[in-house]
Amino acid sequence: MVELNSKKLLVVDDSLIARMAITKMLSGKVASITEATNGSHAIEILRKESFDCILIDYLMPGIDGLTTVKIIRGMEVTTPIIVISANQQEAVMSKFDELDVAAILRKHVNPDDLLAALNKALDKVEGS
């Protein structure tokens, strides 16, 4: 099991409610959570700071989650990425798989599923 209390997360979602829900689920379990309101904001943050894991929505105004992940991977950022999205269309989700995301979760994710995905993603990094 990974020591989450030392981990820094970046949460990328245009919905304040979604960001608050994730922050509430993980509050006290991780070292810090930084929030980005869209893909451009996330990229700007990632140019200055590194994280242990990125949680990102797919449907966002401006640059969507898929394009954001492509840009992040193009920056040679190998940080595990967990997609949390209401859109679960197979065609879209398979494109995320091609970008080596750690997990894809349905929006309104329950805390146990989120923690399990986070632990698995971080364990894979620490185990390599």
Protein Blocks (a to p, Z undefined) as FASTA:
>chain_A
ZZfklcccddddfblklmmmmmmmmgokambdcddfbfklmmmmmmmpccfbdcddfbdg
hjafklmmmmmmmnopabdcddddfblcfklmmmmmmnopabdcdehiafklmmmmmmmm
mmmmmmZZ
